[in-house]
Amino acid sequence: MVDKKVTWLGRYRVATALTLGVLELAYVIALTLVLLSNENDCDMPIRLWLQVLLSVFCFHLILLVISEISTPHCPYYLSSLLSVFSASLNAILGTFMVVWLILGNIWYYSVNDSCKTDFYEGYMATFVILVVYYVFLASACCMGCLLIIMISLGSGITNKAADY
């Protein structure tokens, strides 16, 4: 029975990593194309925001590939050590991405209109990325609220069952 659980968890981990890797690869390709399409200097804050975002996605994609390839083939101790290191770097990158998202919002909404026309592709890419982040943030909040409701209902049901 333990083997089935480990196999199920391993498949879930691989499927999640594969999905995340494909999404990050799509972001890397799209951001590279946007940054190479126009070289104007007027758009420096947004260009810098997209370049750093591209670097973070590339770094995380490399980290994800290394950890997914090496984890199944490492001994247990090294595998757990690699998992702790990977989780720590993911936490640091996640915190940085929240700060970078806030900075991107400030830069996006405080730009002058002449720069928007010079680097239209970059501003559209930034807008799409910000919308995607807001959708994920909203869905995470909704899932958290749903989890709290389900936990409350579950605890209410089990507490009432003890009264009977």
C-alpha positions in Angstrom: 0.0 0.0 0.0 2.9 2.4 0.7 4.2 1.7 -2.8 1.0 2.9 -4.4 1.0 6.1 -2.3 4.6 6.8 -3.3 3.9 6.1 -6.9 0.8 8.3 -6.9 2.7 11.2 -5.2 5.6 10.7 -7.6 3.3 10.9 -10.6 1.6 14.0 -9.1 5.0 15.7 -8.5 6.2 14.9 -12.0 3.0 16.1 -13.6 3.0 19.3 -11.6 6.7 19.9 -12.5 6.1 19.2 -16.2 3.1 21.6 -16.3 5.1 24.3 -14.5 8.1 23.8 -16.7 6.0 24.1 -19.9 4.4 27.3 -18.6 7.7 28.8 -17.7 9.2 27.8 -21.0 6.3 29.5 -22.8 7.0 32.7 -20.7 10.7 32.5 -21.5 10.0 32.2 -25.2 7.4 34.9 -25.2 9.5 37.4 -23.2 12.5 36.7 -25.4 10.6 37.5 -28.5 9.1 40.6 -27.0 12.5 41.9 -25.8 14.1 41.2 -29.2 11.3 42.7 -31.2 12.0 46.3 -30.3 15.2 48.0 -28.9 13.9 51.5 -28.0 15.4 53.2 -25.0 12.3 55.2 -24.0 10.8 52.1 -22.3 13.6 51.4 -19.8 11.6 50.6 -16.6 9.3 48.1 -18.4 12.2 46.6 -20.4 14.2 46.2 -17.2 11.1 44.6 -15.5 10.7 42.2 -18.3 14.4 41.4 -18.4 14.6 40.6 -14.7 11.4 38.6 -15.0 12.9 36.6 -17.9 16.1 36.0 -15.8 14.1 34.7 -12.9 12.0 32.4 -15.1 15.1 31.0 -16.7 16.8 30.4 -13.3 13.7 28.8 -11.9 13.3 26.6 -15.0 16.9 25.4 -14.7 16.4 24.8 -11.0 13.2 22.8 -11.7 14.9 20.7 -14.4 17.9 19.9 -12.2 15.8 19.0 -9.2 13.4 16.8 -11.2 16.2 15.0 -13.0 18.4 14.4 -9.9 15.8 13.7 -7.2 14.7 10.2 -8.3 18.3 9.1 -8.9 19.9 10.4 -5.7 20.2 8.6 -2.5 17.6 9.4 0.2 19.8 11.9 2.2 21.0 13.8 -0.9 17.4 13.8 -2.3 16.0 15.3 0.9 18.9 17.8 1.1 18.2 18.8 -2.6 14.5 19.2 -1.8 15.2 21.5 1.1 17.6 23.6 -1.0 15.1 23.7 -3.9 12.2 24.7 -1.5 14.4 27.4 0.0 15.3 28.9 -3.3 11.6 28.6 -4.4 10.6 30.6 -1.3 13.2 33.3 -2.0 12.2 33.5 -5.6 8.5 33.6 -4.7 9.1 36.5 -2.3 11.1 38.3 -4.9 8.4 37.8 -7.5 5.8 39.4 -5.2 8.0 42.5 -4.7 8.8 42.5 -8.5 5.1 42.3 -9.3 4.4 45.4 -7.1 7.2 47.2 -8.8 5.9 46.2 -12.2 2.5 47.6 -11.3 4.0 50.9 -10.3 6.1 51.2 -13.4 3.3 50.1 -15.7 0.8 52.6 -14.4 3.2 55.5 -14.1 4.6 55.5 -17.7 4.1 58.3 -20.1 2.0 57.7 -23.3 4.8 58.3 -25.8 6.8 55.4 -24.5 3.8 53.1 -24.7 3.6 53.6 -28.5 7.4 53.1 -28.9 7.4 49.7 -27.1 3.9 48.6 -27.5 4.8 44.9 -27.5 6.5 45.2 -24.1 3.6 47.0 -22.6 1.1 44.5 -23.9 3.3 41.6 -22.5 3.5 43.4 -19.2 -0.2 43.9 -19.1 -0.9 40.2 -19.9 1.6 39.1 -17.3 0.0 41.3 -14.6 -3.5 40.1 -15.5 -2.3 36.5 -15.2 -0.8 37.2 -11.8 -4.0 38.8 -10.6 -6.0 35.9 -11.8 -3.8 33.4 -10.0 -3.8 35.6 -6.9 -7.6 35.8 -7.0 -7.9 32.1 -7.5 -5.5 31.4 -4.6 -7.6 33.6 -2.4 -10.8 31.9 -3.4 -9.3 28.5 -2.8 -8.1 29.6 0.6 -11.5 30.8 1.5 -13.1 27.6 0.2 -10.6 25.6 2.2 -11.5 27.5 5.4 -15.2 26.9 4.7 -14.7 23.2 4.2 -12.6 22.9 7.3 -15.2 24.8 9.3 -18.0 22.6 7.9 -16.0 19.4 8.6 -15.2 20.4 12.1 -18.8 21.3 12.7 -20.0 18.0 11.4 -17.5 16.0 13.5 -18.2 18.0 16.7 -21.9 17.5 16.4 -21.4 13.8 15.8 -19.8 13.5 19.2 -23.0 14.9 20.8 -25.1 12.0 19.6 
